[in-house]
Amino acid sequence: MTSGDFVTGTGADAGPAGRSEGTAQRGDGTRAVRAGLPEPVKYEPTLPGPVFAAHFHLAGEPTGPYTYGRDENPTWTLLERAIGELEAPGQDGVETLAFPSGMAAISAVLFSHVRAGDVVVLPDDGYQVLPLVREQLTAFGVEVRTAPTAGDAQLDVLEGAKLLWIETPSNPGLDVCDLRRLVEAAHAQGTLVAVDNTLATPLGQRPLELGADFSVASGTKMLTGHGDILLGYVTGRDAALMAPVRRWRKVVGAIPGPMEAWLAHRSLATLQLRADRQTANARVLAEALLERPEVTGLRYPGLPDDPSYKIASQQMRRFGCVVSFTLPTREHADRFLDALTLVDDATSFGGVRSTAERRGRWGGDAVPEGFIRFSAGAEDPEDLVADVLRALDAAAR
């Protein structure tokens, strides 16, 4: 069985990375529903409710885990433990820090680890806020180099860099780079590596197992899957590298609310179910779009003919829920979106309800005006495909 075969299965196989001891021997679904739970206590809930506290009883010296609400919270602790168990199952020394958004997590890694005079390498086809990050880094005296994700092009501008930022699959273009190759080259010259794992999720890809120093993600998307909270996180294995990230969170106060953290933890229990259904729906939808003459530039890493398939199948356990394609014109794309009945026109992705949008409306992505980013939800695949095909027919008139 190849990893490409596994991605639409039950999650019981270990995929290309293999398995380590302990919780890593359990299937993805088992780990997801049990992740981060405390030891059972009679008459207590399985997942304790959110702890709302700005301060805690603290007689004497300030020792112990909970002193002030900006530093730690029991609800964060359980969520961070859960994410760590999914990002790096069975690995010792893994630390996760929760943030109020994905951008807060991204900023924490970058701005806590680079200084004026350092070099940072970013993808030039990544998340649309990265150009703003580049501007801010440059204003602080950091040299920023960029290159596309495809073809491992970031290697060409890596020399002397302090930190390499990778986004794979890229958003929204869905290009994939060889994580092992880039990490090996970066570490050979002392460069840190951070990977944006938002689109893949920990059940689709494990950057730390592939050698990265940090796995960073927006928990707003598929990780939580209901489109009702903002969240982010950073996971790493090296305490010395995570310490500046933790300090940055404290200094800027970039902390998640306890209710958001609790909702996120609750949502993890269905992550494997959602990921499998949404990945399967994305594959079926992509296959249906292959037959449409007005659709060009179709991308989905799970299609055998996709340019990213070969490397994606070697390092990804699931190919994700996002499909991208281009319709002939802006007007054609708008007609298509207006004709959809089961798909929300929204800018996020990864939710149980399918969403789609014309990315060009934001102006931050180098994509054609008719470019569509489509996030497959958990609807019945027959209904979803039928709605998309009907909307394409309507848009062509």
N, C-alpha and C positions, 0 to 999 in steps of 0.2 A: 504493500500500500504506500503510495506517495503522499506527501503532505498535501498535494492538491486534492487527492481523494479524501483525505481526512477532514478537510475544512468544512465540508457539509455533513459530516457525520455526527456522532453523539458526543464527541469530545473525550472519549475514554482512552484514545491513543495519546501517546506523548508527543507525536509530531516530530519534526526534524531535530529538535534540540535534545530529545531524550528525556529521561527522568532521573531525579535525584531521590534521596531517601525522604522518609517522613511524609508530609502532606503532598509532596510532589507525586507520590505514587497513586494518589486519588485522582479520579476523573475531574474534568473541569466543572461539571455541574455540582459534584459533591463539594469541591473546594469553594465554589461560589456561594452555595447556600450556608456553608459553615464558616466562611471567612470572618476572622476577627471576633467571633463570639466569645464571651467570657465563660469561665467554668460555671456549670449549672449550680444554682443556689435555690433551695426549696422555697417556693412561693414567690420567687422573683421572675420577671419576664426573661425570655430567651435573649432578646436584645433590649437592654435597658433604654428607657426613654431619654430624650435630650436633657442635658444638664445645663440649666440657665444660671450662670454664676459669674459675676465680675470678680468676686474674691471668695476665698475659702477660709475656714477656721485655721488659724496659723499661730498657735501659741509657741513662744520660744524662738529658737533659731529657724530660719526658713529652709528647712530640709524637707525632702519628700517631693512627690511628683506635681502636686497642685498647689500653687501659691497665689497666682494672679491670673485672671481670665485672658489676658493678652498673650500669656506664655504657653499655657496648657489648659486642656479641658478634657474630662473623661470621655465625652462623646467623640472628640477628635481622636483620642487614643485608640478607641475601638475601630474607627474608620481607617486610620492610618495603618493599624495592624492588618486589617482586612486587605487593603490595597497591596501592602507589602507581600502578603501571602499569595496574591494573584500574580504580581509582577515578577516575583522571584521565589517560587515555591521550593521549600526545603533548603533554602540558603540562609546561612547564619549572618548576623551583622547587618541585615537589611533595615534601612530606616526610611520612613515615608513622612513627609510633611504636607499637610493639607493647606490649601489657600482658598480665598474667596472666588477665584476665577482662574481660568487657564492662563490668561495674560499675567496675572500676579505670580503664578508659578514660573512662567518663562522669564519674567523680569528678575525674579529672585535669583535664578541660576546665573543669568548673564551679568547682572549688576553687582552680584556679590563676589564674582570670580575674576572680573577683568578690571584693569586700571588704565589710566592714560598711558599711551605708548604700546599697549598690547594690540594684538591682531585677533580679530574674530572672523570666522568664515560662516556665512549664512547661505541658505538656498535662495536663489532669486525667483523661485516659483512656489514659495511656501505660503503660509497663512498671510492674509492681506494686511495684517497689522505689523508684520515684520519690517516693512519699509519705515514705519514710524520708530520702531526699535532701532533700526539702523541710524536714523537721524539723531536719536538721542545718544547713542553710543558715540557717534562722530562728534557731537557737541561736547562730550566728555573727554575727547582726545584719543578715542579708540579707533584704530584703523579697521574698517569693515570691508571684507572682500566677499563677493557673491559669485555663485555659479549654479547652473541647473542641477536638479536631482538626477536626471537621467544620465546614464553612461558614467556614473561616478565622477562627474566633472568637477566636483569640489576638491578632488585630489590635486587638480592642476593649480589651485591657489592656496594650498594648505601650508606651504613652507613657512615655518616660523610662527605659526598661529598659536595663541594661548588656548583657544577653545573653538571646537568645530560643532556647529549646530546642524543637525540632520532632521529632515522631515520626510518620513517614508512610510506609507505612500504619501506623496505630496498632495496638498489641498489647494486648488481643486483638480489639478491635472492628472493625478493618480500615477505619476511616475514612481519607480522604485529603484533604490540604489542598493549596492551590496554592502550591508552593514558590517559584516566581518572584515571585508577588505578595507573599508574606510577607517574602522576602529584600529586595525592593525597598523596602518600607515600613520595614523594620528599618534598612537601611543609610542610608536618607534621614535618619534621626535619630541615626546613629552607633552603632546597636545591633549587637553581634556575633550571628551565627547559627550554631548547631550543629544538625546533623540526624542523628538516629539512623537509620542505614541498614541495620539488622540484618535486617529482614524482606525487604527488596528485594534486598540484596547489590549489589556494584558492577556486576554484569551486569544488574540490574533497574532501577537508578536511579543517577544520578551527581550527587549534591548539589553538588559543587564546580562542575560545569558549569552548574548552575542558580543559582549565585551564592553558595552557602553558604561560610562561613569554615572550618567543620570538618565532616568526615564521620566519624561515630563509629559503631562497631558491635561487637557481640559476635561474635567468630569462632567461638564455640562452636556456632553454629547452622548455617545452610546453607553458609556460607563454607567450612567444613571438612567438614561433612556426615556424619560417622560417629559422632557422639555419644560420642567417647572423649577429648576434650580440652577444657579451658577456655582461652579466649583472647579478647583484645579489641584494638582499635586505634583510633588517631586519625590522620586524614589532613588536611593543610591545605596551602595554597599560600603563605602569608605566614610567612616565617621569624621575624619579630618576634612573631607570635601563637603560633607553635609553640614558641618558646623557653621560655615559662613552663610549658608542658605537659611539656616535656622535663625541666625543673628539678624539677617536682613528682614525676615518676617517680623521679628520683634521690633526692629528699629522703625519700620514703616507701618507697622500695625496691620499687615496684610493677613488677617485671620478670618476663617470661615465662621458663620453663625452656627450655633449648636443645632438649630432645627435643620439647616441645610445639610450639616454633617450627618445627622441622624437619618434624614430622608435618603441621602446618598447610600448609606450603609444598608438601609432597608432594601434599596433598589438592586444592590449587588446580588441578592439572592436569585434574581431572575436573569442575571447577565448571560449565562450560558444559553438559556432558553431563547432569549431575545436575539443573541448573536447568531445562533444557528438558524433561526427562522429568517432573520433579516438578511443574512448572508445568502441563504438559499433563494430568497426572493430577488436579491440583486442579480444573482446569476441567471435566473429565469428571465428577468426583465432584460438583461443585457443580450441574452440569446434572441429574444423577440425583436429587439431593436436592430440586430444584425440584418434582419429581413426588410428593413424599411429604407427605401432609396433616398428619402430626404434627410436621413440621419448620416452625418459624417463625423469623423474624429471620435468614434465610440471608444471609450476606455473603461475597462474593468480588469483588475489584475488576475481575476479568476478565470478569464477566458483564455483558452490555450493559445489563441492567435494574438493575444495582447502582447505588446513589446515588453511588458514588465513580468509576464507570467513565469518565465524561467527562474529568475532570481527570487520572485515573490514566493514561488512554490518551495524554495529551499529554506526560507527564513520566516515565513508566515504560517501560522496554524489555521487561520481563517482569513479570507480576503476582504472582509468588510462589507458595509452596506451601501457604499457610495458608487454610483455609476455616473460618468460624465459623457456628454455628447453635444454635438452642435447641429442646430437647425439653420436653414439657409439665411434667414435675416432676423433682425431684432423683432420685427413685427410678427413674423412667423412664430418665433419663440413665445412672444406674449400671447398670441392666440392659443397656442398649445397650453400654456399655463392656465389661461382663463377657462379652457374647456375641461380641465380636470375636475372630477368630483370627489375622488377619494384621496387626493393629494393636496396638502396645504402649501401655499406659496409662502415660504418662510426661509430665513437665512441660516438656520442651524441644520444639523444633520445628526443621525444616530437615534432618533426617537422611534417609539413604537408606531406612531402615525407617520406615514410617508410624507416627505416634503420635497419640494423642488423649487429652484429659482434660476433666473437668468443672472448669472454672476456679473455680467458686464454692467449691471445697473449701479454697482458700487464704485466702479472705476479703479479699483485697487489691484485687479488681476489682469495679466496680459493674455486675455482670452478674446475670441471673436464675440461680436454682439449677440449672436444667436446661441452662445454656449450655455448649456443647462447642466447644473449640478443636481443630481437626483439622489435622494436618500431613501432607500427602500425600507418600509416599516414592516410591521408584523401582520398585515392584512392577509387574507387568503390569496395565494399567488395568482389564482385564476381571475379573481376580481381585480387585483392590482394591474395585471397585464392587460386585461380587457379595457380598463379605464384609460390606460396610457395609449393603447392602440386606437380607441375611439377618439381620444383627444387629438391624436396625430391626424386622424382622418378629418376631423373638424377643422383643424388648423390649416390643412392643405386647400380648403375650399376658398 
